[in-house]
Amino acid sequence: MAAPVSQLERERKYELGAGGQVPILAGAGAVARQEGPVEQLLDATYFDTTDYRLARAGITLRRRTGGDDAGWHLKLPVSSDTREELHVPLRRNNPSKVPGRLARLVTAYTAGSRLVPIAHLKTDRFSYRLADADGRVLATLTDDHVTGEAGGAVAHIDSWRELEVELEADAEPRLLDDLDRALVPSGASASKYPSKMRRLVGELVPKRKPVKVGKNPDAGTVVLAYLREQFDHLRRNDIGVRRDADDAVHQMRVASRRLRGAFRTFKKIIDVPESLAAELKWLAGELGPARDTEVMAATLNKQLDGLPPEFVLGRVRQLLVRHFSREGEEARTRAVEALNSKRYLALLSSLDDVLDAPPLTKRARRPARKELRKAVRKAGCKLARAEAATHGASDRDPSDLDVALHETRKKAKRARYAADAVKPVLGKKLGKWRKKVKAVQGTLGEHQDTVVTRETLYRLGIGAFRDGDNSFTYGLLHGCNTELAHEKQREFRAQWAKLPALPKS
C-alpha cells in the first residue's frame, strides 16, 4: 500500500467582512499580476476523537470532495505559518471510514480512541493566482465563503468569510510578509484560528490549563512544563517513526528517557507510580535496537573504509551489509509493533492522565530555585558515586570496567536531563556544569558503542570462520575498537578531572 503523499503548506488566514472587496495584491513583493477568480465548491467532513484530541494538538484530519485535491488530508503543524499535509485518495467503499494509513499516524494523540465525524464544512471558494512578471505563479489568494456545522451536546452552526494566502513550493517565505503588508490595509485582519475546523469547534474543544513559567515560579510549574514538552516531543516523533523519518527513532527514544528520568529525579515534586517509569523504560528498550543498529553499521563502514585494501579480506563488506540490513529491518519492525501494541496505548493514556491532572506534592508549591536545586545536586551525587565505582573495576575483570563506565554514562545522562529540566530557573548557574556533563556522557556513549560493536564483531567473526570465510578483518576491526575503547577511557578521565563542582547557590 502506497505511503501518503506529502507536501508542505505555507499559508496565512485572514478575516474579511461579508461586504468586503477582494484585495488587489499586484505590486506586493514580487507579485506582478493577479489572475482569476476560479470558483470551486468544496465539501469537507472533519474527524477527531469525541474529546477533540487532534484539535488540541493543532492537527486536522478531513475528507474533502470537490476542488483539485479531493481526498483525505492529514495536516500536521510545523511552525506558525507551515503545516505538512499528507494526502490519501478517496476510496469507493466505506468512504466515511478514516484510512488506516492516516489513523495509525495519529495514534500517539488518539491513544486508540475512535475517530468520528465532528464537523462538516461547505465552502464556496474563489481562487486568484498571484504571478510574477514572467508569469510564474508564486501564491494563491482564496476568498472562501464558509458554512459549517459541528456536533456536541448542542449543534453549532456558523457561517463566515475568510481569505487565505498560500505560497507555491518554490516561492520565497518572505513573500508572506509582503502580502500581509498589502492585505491588512485593505480591510483584512489576521485570523486567530489555525484552521476553519478550529474556528467552528473552538468553544467545544476542552482546554488544558497552560503552564507558564514566570519570573519566580514554584517547583511544580517548572517540572510540569518540562514533562509536557517531552510528551509533545515523544508524540511528534511517534509519527516520524511510523513514517521511517530520519532520526525519529532516536528522538522518540530520547523523549521517553527524559520523561522517565524526570519522573524519578523529581519524584518529590510529582508523585507518579513507579510502573509508569518502568513502562517508559520498556518503550526505550523497544526503540533501542533500531537506533543502535543504524549507528553500528555506519561506524563499521567508516572503519572499513579506513583500512588498507589488502587488509579487507573475504566477503566482509557483503556480509556486513547483509547482517545490518536484516538486523535493521527486524529492529524497525520491532519498534513499529511496539507502537501498535495495547501496552503502548495504555502508556499514552497514563501519560495523558498524569499531565492533565498532575499529582503534585506539597513540595511542588515551594520556590523552584531552591527546591529543584536539591534534585539536581542529588543527581550529581549519584553521578560522582558511579564514577568512583569505576576505579579499580578492571582489576577484577576487564568487563567490569565496561559495566561501571556504562553505569556512569547513565547517571551522567540523568544528571544532564535534570539540568535541562531546571534551565528556566537555574540555567545560567548550571550552564558550565551541564556542558561538561554532556561531554562526559558523549564520550562514555562512544565507549559503550565500542563494547557493543566488539561483541557483534566477535559473533560475526566466529560465524564467518564456521562458514569457511576469512575472518581476519573481523579480528582487525575488533582490535581497532578495543584501542578506541582505551582512547575513550583516557578521554573520559581527562574530562572528569575538569568537571566543575555543582554551584551551591
N, C-alpha and C positions, 0 to 999 in steps of 0.2 A: 504494500500500500504506500503510495507516494506521500512524502512529507508535505505539510502545509507550505504554501508559497509565502515567502516573507518579503516585506518591504517596509522602509522607514517612512513615516508620515510626519511631515513638519508643517504645522499649521497653527493659526490663531483664530479665535472665535470672537465675534462682536455682536452686540445687540443693536437693533435698529427699529425705530418706531414703525407702526403699521403704514403710515403715510410717507415715510422717509424715502428719498431718492437714492438709487444705487450710485455710490460714488464713482467718479471717473478717475482712474488711477494711472492713466497715461502721464508720464513725466515723473512718476515716483521711482527713484533709483534708476535702474536700467530698463524699466518698462517704457516702451515707446508707443504701444497701442493696446487698446482693449477691444477684444472681439466677442461677439455674442449678442444676445443671450441664446443658449440652447436649453430647452426645457426638458426635464425628466421627472417622472413620478416614481417615488421610492416608497417601499413598504417594508418596515423593519420590525421584527419581534426580538426583544431582548431577553436574555436568560441569566439567571442568578440563583443563588440559594434563597430560601424564604427569609433569611435574616441578612441578605444583601452582602455577603462576604466579598464578592468580587468588586462591588461598587465601593466598599470601604477601602479596598486596596488600589482603587483607581483603574481597575481592569474592566473592559467592556467585551461582552460576548453577544453577538447578534446574528440573526438570519435575515438577509435582505433580498428582496426581489426588485427588479427594475434597475435602470441605470447600466453603466458599463461594467460594474464589478459585482453583479449579483452573486450571492453565495453566503457562506458562513464566514464571519470575521471575528477574530480574537485580537483585541488591541491591548498591548502591554505598555505601561508607562516607561519612558526612557529618561526624559527631562521635562521641563515645563512646557516646551514647545514641540517635543518629539515623542512619538509613540511608535512602537513596532507593530505592524499589522500582519497577522497570519491569516491566510485565505484558504478555504476549502470549498470546492464546488458544491452546488446544491445536488441533492440526490432525489431520485424519483420516489423511492419507497420510504415511508415514515419520515416525511420532511420536517416534522416538528421535534425529532429526536436529535439532541446535540451529538455531532460526530465524536466517536471515541477518541480520535486523534487530538481533538481540542479539549475534551473533558478531562483527559488524563494530564494534560499540561497544567491545568489549574488545580490539581489535587491538593497541593500544599496549602491552598486557600480554602477549598471546599471541605477538606478533610473527609471526603466520602459522602457529604450531603448531596442530595439530588439537585440537579439544575432544572429549574422550571421557568416558564414564561413569567416575566414580572412587569413588562411594559410593551406597548405597541405604539409605533410612531408612523405617521404618514407625512411625507414631505413632498411639496411641490417645489422643485429645485430649478433655478435659473442660473446657468453657468456662464462665466465670462473668462475667456482665456486672455492672459496677460503676456504679451510677447515683446522681445527687444527689437532693435532697429533692423536686425537681419531676419526677423520673422521667427526666431527661436522662442518657443513657449517657455516662460520662466515660472509661471504660477497660474493658479486658477482662483478666481473670486466667485463664490457661490452665494446666491440670495435665496435662503431657504424659508419657506412658509410651512410651519410645522403644526400638526395636530397630534396630540398624544394622550394615551390613556394608561394609567398604572393601576395595579390591584392594591390589595391591602384590606384592612378592616372596612374602609370606605373607599370606593373607587375615586380616583383622582384624574380629572380631565383638564387639559390645558391646551392653549394654542399660543404661538408666538412666532416672531420673525427674527432670524439671525443671519449674519454674514459670516463667511468663513474664507480665509485665505490659506491656500495650501501650496507649498513650493514643489516644483519638479525636483527629481532626484539630483540633477546636476546644477541646480541653482545655488547661488551663494547664500549662506544663512543670514547675512546682514540685510538681505532684501526684505525679510520680515519686518525689521525695524523701519526700513524706508517706507514700506506700505503702511505700517502702523502710523507713522507721522502724517501720512496723507489721509488715512481713514478717520482718525479721531476728529479733526476739524470739520469733517463733512457731516457730523452728527452721530456717527457710530461710537459706541463705548465698549471697552473690553468686557467680555463676558466673564463672570465669576465662576462659571461652570465648565468643567473639563470636557463635558460631552452633553449631547441632547438628552440622553437617557438620565444622566445625573441631575439635570435640571428638572426633569419630570418627577423623579422619585426622591429628590433631595430630602424632603421632610420625612420620608418613610425610612431612611437609612439610619440604623442605630449609630449613635456617635460614641466612640470610645473617648473617654476623657483624656485630652492631650497631656503629655508630660513635658513641662517646660523647666529647664534647669536655669534658674535665675542667678542672681548675684551671690546670695547666701543660702543655697538650698539645703534641705535635710538629706540625710544619707539615703533614705528610701527613694527619693526623687531621682538621684543620680544613678542608683543601681537599676531602677526600673527603666529609665531612658536607655541605658546600655543594653539591657535584656531585650527590649522591644526592637532596638536597632539590629541586634544579632538575629532575632527571629525573622525580621523582614529580610535580612541578608540570606538566611537559610532558605526561605520560601522562593525568593527570586532565583536562586541558583538551582533549586529543585527543577524549575523549568529548563534551565540550561543543561542539567544532567540528562533529562529526558530527551533533549534535542541534540545531545552529544556535542555541546558547545565547548570550545577550548577553555580549559582551566575551571570549568564549572564544578567538577567533582572536588577539586582541591578547595575551592572557595566554600562549597557547602560543608565539606569536612571541617574546615576551619571554624565556620559559624557554629557547628554542633559542639566543637570542642570549647569554643569561647562561652557558649551557654552553660555547658557542663561545669567549666571552671568557675564561672561567676556564681552558679548556684552553690558551689562548695566553698569558694572564697568568702562569699557574703552570706553565709547561712545564718548569721546572727542578725542580718538585716531582713532577709526574706526566707520564710520557713517553708520550704517545699519538701516533699517526700524524697528520700534517698533514691527511690525507684526511678524518679524522673532523670536524675543524673546517670543512673545505670542504663536507661534506655537511650540516652544521648551517646553514651559510650558504645552501645551496640550499633547505633547508626553510623558513627565514625568508623567503626570496625568494618562495616559492610561497604563503606565507600573507599576504605584504605587501599585494598589491592589494586583498584583501577589506577589510582594515582601512583602508587609505588612501582607498578609495572611500567608505566609510562616513563618515570624518572630513570629507572634502571636501564631500560632499553636505550634511552638517549645517552646515558653515561657510558655504557659499554661500546656503543657505536663510535663515540668520540675517542675512547681509549684505543679501540682497534685502529682507527684512522691514524693515531699517533705512533703505532708500532711500525718498524721497518717491514716492508712487504715480505721479506724472506722469513719473518717470524710468524706470519699469519698462515698456518698450515692447515690442510684439510678443508672440510666444508664448514668451518666455524661460522662464517658470516651467514650462510644459508640456514644453518641450524639455529643460530640466534634469532634470525628473522622469524623462522617458523615457530620457535618457542614463545617469543614475546607476542606474536600475532595471536596465537592460541590463548596465551595467558591473558592478554588484553581483552579479548572478546569474552572470555569467561568472567573476568573481573567486571566488565561493563554489564554483562547480563546479571551478575550477582547484585550490582548496585541498583539497577532498574527494578529487579524483583523485590528488593528491599523496599523501594519507594512505592511499589504496588501492593505491599502487604498490609494486612489488617493491623499488624503491630505498629507500623509506621503511622497509619491513620490514627491509632489510639494515642501515639506520642504527640502528633499535631494537635489533637483535641485537648490533651493535657496542657500543652504549652499555651494554647489559646485561653484556656480557663484560668491558668495561673496569671497570665498577663492582663486578662480582662478584669479579674478580681484578685489582685496580688495579695498573698498572705504576709503582709509586712508585720514585723515585730515592733515592740516598743522602742527598740534602738533605732529603728528606721526614722523616727521623728527627731533624732539628735542631729546636731550640725554635721554636715557631711565631711568637712575638712578634718575634724578631729576623729570622728568615728571610722571613716574609711581608711585613714592613715594606719589605724591599728590592723586592719585586714591586710593591707599591703605589706606592713612590717612582718606580719605572721608568715605571709607567702615568701618574703625574703629570708626569713629564718629557716624555713623548710628547705629552701634552695641551698643555703650555707651548710646545713647538715648533710644534704645529699652530696655536695662537693667534698666534704670532709670524709665521707664514706668511700670515695674513690682512691684515697691514699692507701697504699699497701694492698689494694684489691688484687693486683696482678701477681702478688707474691703467693697467693693461694692457687689461682688458676687464671690463665690469660683471659678466659671468657668471663671471669668475674668482673674484670675491669670494664669490659664491654657493657655488661649489665648495669654496673654502677654509673657509667657515663650516660647510658640511656635514661636511667632514673633521674640523673641531674638535668638532662635535657628536658624531661617532662616537668620538673619543678621550675626550671627557667621559663618554660612556656607559660606555666600557671602564673608565675610572678609578673611576667611581661603583660599577660592579659589583664591581670589585676591593675597594673599601672595604666593600661589603656582605658579601663572602665572608669577610673577616677580622674581622668585627664581634665574634665571640666572644672574641677576644684583644686587639683594638685599637679596639673600638667607641667608648669614651669619648674616646680621643685623637684619633680621626679624625672624630668626630661633626660638628663645626662645618664642617670642610673638605668632608666628604661632602655636607652640606646645601647648601653654596654651589655645589658642582659640579653637584648635581642641578638647582639653579635655572638654571645656565648651560645645561645640557642641555635643559631645558624650553623656555627662550627660543629656543635655536637650532633646536629641533624645530618651534616655531611659525613661525620664519623659513623653514625648509625647506618647511613646508606652503604658504607663500605662493609659493614658487618653483614647486612642482608645480601649484598652483591657477592661477597665471598662464599656465603652459603649456597647461593644459586650456582656460582661457577663450579663449586665442588661437585654438586649434583650433575651438572651438565657435563663436566669432565669425566666423571665416572660412567655416565650414560654413553658418551662418545667412545670411551675405551671398550665398553662392553659390546658396542655395535661395530667394533673394528675400525673406528675413525681415529684420526690423530688427535690426541688430547693435549699436545704440547702448549698450544696457545691459551687454553683454559688455565693451565697452571701458571703461565706467564702473567695473565691478567689477574689471577688470584694473588700473585706476588706483588703486582703493581698496587692492588687495593690494600694489601697488608701494609705496604710502605706508606700509602696515602693515609691509612688509619693512624700510623705513628705520627705522621706530619700533623694531622688534625688534633691529636692529643697534645702535642707540643704547643700548637696554636691556642688551644683551649687554656692550657696552663698560663700562657703569657697574657691572655685576655682576662683571666680570673685575677691575676696579680694586679691588674689595673682597674678592676671593678671598684667604683667608689662605694663608700658606705651609704646606706639609706639616710636621707635627711631626717633629722629628729623632729623638726617642726616646720 
